[in-house]
Protein backbone atom coordinates (compact mmCIF):
# COMPACT_ATOMS: atom_id res chain seq x y z
CA UNK A 1 0.00 0.00 0.00
CA UNK A 2 1.49 3.34 -0.95
CA UNK A 3 2.29 6.05 1.56
CA UNK A 4 -0.43 8.57 0.51
CA UNK A 5 -3.16 5.93 0.75
CA UNK A 6 -2.06 5.09 4.32
CA UNK A 7 -2.22 8.77 5.28
CA UNK A 8 -5.67 9.09 3.69
CA UNK A 9 -7.02 6.07 5.65
CA UNK A 10 -5.44 7.38 8.86
CA UNK A 11 -7.05 10.83 8.39
CA UNK A 12 -10.46 9.25 7.76
CA UNK A 13 -10.12 7.22 10.97
CA UNK A 14 -9.10 10.33 12.96
CA UNK A 15 -12.05 12.26 11.50
CA UNK A 16 -14.49 9.48 12.38
CA UNK A 17 -13.10 9.25 15.92
CA UNK A 18 -13.34 13.03 16.39
CA UNK A 19 -17.03 12.97 15.42
CA UNK A 20 -17.73 9.97 17.64
CA UNK A 21 -20.60 9.99 20.08
CA UNK A 22 -19.07 7.60 22.59
CA UNK A 23 -15.59 6.75 23.80
CA UNK A 24 -15.66 4.85 27.08
CA UNK A 25 -14.47 2.00 29.25
CA UNK A 26 -17.09 -0.13 31.02
CA UNK A 27 -16.35 -2.35 34.04
CA UNK A 28 -18.85 -4.59 35.81
CA UNK A 29 -20.15 -7.97 36.95
CA UNK A 30 -21.98 -10.60 34.87
CA UNK A 31 -24.35 -13.46 35.62
CA UNK A 32 -24.25 -16.42 33.22
CA UNK A 33 -27.15 -18.77 32.48
CA UNK A 34 -26.15 -21.80 30.35
CA UNK A 35 -28.67 -22.94 27.73
CA UNK A 36 -29.43 -26.17 25.89
CA UNK A 37 -26.99 -29.03 26.47
CA UNK A 38 -24.65 -26.63 28.27
CA UNK A 39 -27.14 -26.48 31.14
CA UNK A 40 -26.37 -30.21 31.74
CA UNK A 41 -22.78 -29.22 32.51
CA UNK A 42 -23.46 -26.05 34.55
CA UNK A 43 -26.59 -24.34 35.77
CA UNK A 44 -25.05 -21.01 36.73
CA UNK A 45 -21.97 -18.85 36.35
CA UNK A 46 -20.51 -15.58 37.60
CA UNK A 47 -17.85 -13.27 36.29
CA UNK A 48 -16.73 -9.78 35.40
CA UNK A 49 -15.93 -7.87 32.24
CA UNK A 50 -14.05 -4.87 30.90
CA UNK A 51 -15.14 -3.34 27.60
CA UNK A 52 -13.64 -0.46 25.62
CA UNK A 53 -15.63 1.44 23.02
CA UNK A 54 -14.43 3.87 20.36
CA UNK A 55 -17.10 5.72 18.40
CA UNK A 56 -16.78 5.78 14.62
CA UNK A 57 -19.92 7.84 13.97
CA UNK A 58 -23.08 8.82 15.87
CA UNK A 59 -24.53 5.35 15.09
CA UNK A 60 -21.50 3.00 15.05
CA UNK A 61 -18.71 2.09 17.48
CA UNK A 62 -16.06 -0.58 17.62
CA UNK A 63 -15.63 -2.54 20.84
CA UNK A 64 -13.05 -4.72 22.54
CA UNK A 65 -14.04 -6.83 25.54
CA UNK A 66 -12.40 -9.19 27.98
CA UNK A 67 -14.38 -11.33 30.43
CA UNK A 68 -13.52 -13.58 33.34
CA UNK A 69 -16.13 -16.38 33.38
CA UNK A 70 -16.62 -19.10 35.97
CA UNK A 71 -19.30 -21.77 35.52
CA UNK A 72 -20.08 -23.99 38.50
CA UNK A 73 -20.01 -27.69 37.62
CA UNK A 74 -23.10 -29.81 38.27
CA UNK A 75 -23.33 -32.89 40.43
CA UNK A 76 -24.93 -35.90 38.74
CA UNK A 77 -26.92 -37.72 41.42
CA UNK A 78 -27.62 -40.92 39.45
CA UNK A 79 -23.96 -41.59 38.72
CA UNK A 80 -22.70 -40.02 41.96
CA UNK A 81 -20.08 -37.85 40.27
CA UNK A 82 -19.47 -34.17 39.71
CA UNK A 83 -18.74 -32.27 36.53
CA UNK A 84 -15.72 -30.01 36.82
CA UNK A 85 -16.26 -26.22 36.98
CA UNK A 86 -15.27 -24.27 33.88
CA UNK A 87 -13.28 -21.04 34.02
CA UNK A 88 -12.32 -19.15 30.86
CA UNK A 89 -11.31 -15.73 29.61
CA UNK A 90 -13.22 -14.76 26.45
CA UNK A 91 -11.55 -11.96 24.46
CA UNK A 92 -13.67 -10.43 21.70
CA UNK A 93 -13.93 -7.46 19.38
CA UNK A 94 -16.97 -6.21 17.58
CA UNK A 95 -19.30 -3.57 16.26
CA UNK A 96 -22.03 -1.69 18.12
CA UNK A 97 -24.99 -0.01 16.39
CA UNK A 98 -27.12 2.59 18.19
CA UNK A 99 -30.80 2.41 17.24
CA UNK A 100 -31.54 5.39 19.47
CA UNK A 101 -29.65 7.71 21.78
CA UNK A 102 -29.26 5.14 24.58
CA UNK A 103 -30.21 1.75 23.06
CA UNK A 104 -27.85 -0.44 21.04
CA UNK A 105 -27.36 -3.74 19.23
CA UNK A 106 -23.93 -5.36 19.32
CA UNK A 107 -22.07 -8.26 17.76
CA UNK A 108 -18.65 -9.59 18.76
CA UNK A 109 -16.21 -12.29 17.63
CA UNK A 110 -13.14 -13.67 19.37
CA UNK A 111 -11.74 -16.56 21.39
CA UNK A 112 -12.40 -18.13 24.79
CA UNK A 113 -9.14 -19.04 26.51
CA UNK A 114 -9.40 -21.81 29.15
CA UNK A 115 -8.19 -21.17 32.69
CA UNK A 116 -9.50 -24.37 34.32
CA UNK A 117 -11.75 -27.28 33.48
CA UNK A 118 -11.44 -29.49 30.43
CA UNK A 119 -12.35 -26.92 27.79
CA UNK A 120 -9.92 -25.92 25.06
CA UNK A 121 -9.36 -22.61 23.29
CA UNK A 122 -12.47 -22.03 21.18
CA UNK A 123 -14.03 -19.58 18.75
CA UNK A 124 -16.46 -17.27 20.59
CA UNK A 125 -19.28 -15.20 19.14
CA UNK A 126 -22.00 -13.14 20.80
CA UNK A 127 -24.89 -10.91 19.71
CA UNK A 128 -26.42 -8.66 22.35
CA UNK A 129 -28.57 -5.66 23.22
CA UNK A 130 -28.22 -2.99 25.84
CA UNK A 131 -29.10 0.44 27.12
CA UNK A 132 -27.50 3.28 29.07
CA UNK A 133 -28.81 4.95 32.21
CA UNK A 134 -27.38 8.45 32.46
CA UNK A 135 -25.77 9.71 35.66
CA UNK A 136 -27.18 13.09 36.74
CA UNK A 137 -23.96 14.10 38.51
CA UNK A 138 -21.42 13.58 35.70
CA UNK A 139 -20.93 12.29 32.15
CA UNK A 140 -20.53 8.64 33.24
CA UNK A 141 -23.42 6.19 33.07
CA UNK A 142 -24.65 2.67 33.83
CA UNK A 143 -24.56 0.16 30.93
CA UNK A 144 -27.18 -2.62 31.20
CA UNK A 145 -27.24 -5.45 28.71
CA UNK A 146 -27.92 -9.04 27.83
CA UNK A 147 -26.13 -11.15 25.27
CA UNK A 148 -26.15 -14.70 23.96
CA UNK A 149 -22.68 -16.20 23.73
CA UNK A 150 -21.46 -19.42 22.14
CA UNK A 151 -18.06 -21.08 22.26
CA UNK A 152 -17.89 -23.43 19.30
CA UNK A 153 -15.82 -26.63 19.32
CA UNK A 154 -15.76 -26.61 23.12
CA UNK A 155 -14.87 -29.97 24.57
CA UNK A 156 -16.41 -30.21 28.02
CA UNK A 157 -16.06 -33.68 29.44
CA UNK A 158 -15.88 -35.16 32.88
CA UNK A 159 -16.01 -38.53 34.54
CA UNK A 160 -19.59 -38.70 33.28
CA UNK A 161 -18.29 -38.75 29.68
CA UNK A 162 -20.33 -35.75 28.54
CA UNK A 163 -18.95 -33.86 25.57
CA UNK A 164 -20.29 -30.77 23.79
CA UNK A 165 -19.49 -29.31 20.38
CA UNK A 166 -20.43 -25.87 21.72
CA UNK A 167 -21.01 -24.20 25.07
CA UNK A 168 -23.85 -21.65 25.00
CA UNK A 169 -25.19 -19.22 27.57
CA UNK A 170 -26.94 -15.93 28.22
CA UNK A 171 -24.97 -13.21 30.01
CA UNK A 172 -26.76 -10.54 32.02
CA UNK A 173 -24.52 -7.64 32.90
CA UNK A 174 -24.49 -4.23 34.56
CA UNK A 175 -21.42 -2.05 34.29
CA UNK A 176 -20.24 1.42 35.13
CA UNK A 177 -19.16 3.31 32.01
CA UNK A 178 -16.35 5.83 32.38
CA UNK A 179 -16.78 8.37 29.60
CA UNK A 180 -13.42 9.32 28.02
N, C-alpha and C positions, 0 to 999 in steps of 0.2 A: 504494500500500500504506500503510495507516495506521501511525502511530507505535508503538502497542502491539504490533502484529503483528511489526514489525521487531525490537523488543526481545525478544519471545518467541523468534523464530528465532535471534537472536544468543545468547541464554541457552542454548538447546538446543545450539548449536554449541560454546559454551564448555564445557558439561557433557560433551559427547561427547569433546572434546579432553582434558579433565581425566582422563577414564577411559581414555584411549588406552593401548594397549600399547606402541606404537612411535612415536617422533619422532626422525628421524635424517637425516643427510646422507651419501650414499655417493659415493665418488670412486674411479675405477679405469679400467683399460684394457679394450678390447674387440677381438675378432678377428671379422671378417666373412667369411662364406662365401656368395657369390651362388648362387642356385638357378635352375633352369629356363633360360629365354632370357637371363636376366641373367648367367649364367655364360659366355655368348658374348662379353659386353662386358668382364667382369672375373672373374678367378678367385680373388681374394683382396683383403681390405681390413683396415686397422688403424684404430684410433681410441681415443677416451677418452669418458667420460661423467661427469656429475654428476647425482645424483637426490636430491630431497628427499621425505620421507615424513612425513605427519601422520596419526596414528592417530585414527580416528573411534570405534572400539569395539575390543574384544579380537580381533575377526575381520576388520575392515575398516579400510583406510587409503586416503587419497588420495595420489597421487604427482604430481610434476612432474619432468621429465627433459630435459636438454639433452645432445646428443652432438656430437662432432666426428668425422665419418666420411671416410675416404679410401680409395677403391677404385682399385687399380692397373689401368690399361688394358691390354688384350691386344694382342699383335702377331699379325696375320693373315699367315701365311707365303705362302699361295697368291697373295694380292693384293699382298703386299709393303708393307703399310701398318700403322699402329698406331692403335688406338682410344684416344682421349684418356682420361686418368684422371678420376675423378669425386670431387669433394670437396663435402660438404654438411653442414649443421648441422640435424639433426632436433630439433624442440622439441615435446614431447608432455606430456599430462596424462592421468591415468587412475585406476583403482581397483585395489586389491590386496586379495585375499581369502586369509586364512590357514587352511589346512586342518588344520594342526597347529601346535605351538608355534614351529617353525622352518622350515616348508615353506609356500610360497605360490604362488598363481596370480595373474596380473596381466594387465590389458588397458589399452592406452593409445591415444589418438588425438591427432593434431596435424598439423604441417606439416614438410616438409623444405626448408630454404632452401639454394639452390645457392651455393657459394663459387667453384668452378671446374668446367670441363667444359661440356657442352652441355645439362645438365638444366635444368629450370625449377622454380619453386616448386610443390610437389605436396602432396597429402593423404597423410599417413602414418598407418599403424595397425600395432599390434604386440601379439599375445598372447605370454605367456611364463610360465615357471616358475622357481622358485629356492629356495634354502635358505640358512640362516645357520649359520656355524661360530662358536661363542662363543669369546671371548678369556678365558683364565683369569686374566689380570692386571688387567682392567678391564671396564667395561660395553660397550666397543666390540666389533665382530665383523666377520667376513669374510662378504660377500654373494656367493654364486656363483649364476649363472643362465644360462639360454639363452632366446632369444626368436626368433620369426619376425617379420620386418618387411617391409612392402610400402609402396612409394611409388607411388600410382596416378597415372595420366596423366603419367608421366615420359617425357620425350622425350630419348632417348640416341641420338645419331647421330654419325657420324664420316665420314671419307672413304670408308669402306666402305658407307655408306648404311644402316646398321642403325638401326632405330627400335623402341622398346618402348613399350607402353601402361602397363607397370608395371615397377618394378625391385624384385626380391625377394631377400631374403637371410636367413640365420641369423646371429645375433650371440651369441657366447660371451663372457661377461664375468666378471670377478672384481674386486670392489671392497672398499675398507675403509669400514665404516660407523661414523660418529661419532655415538654416541647423544647426543641432546640432552635 
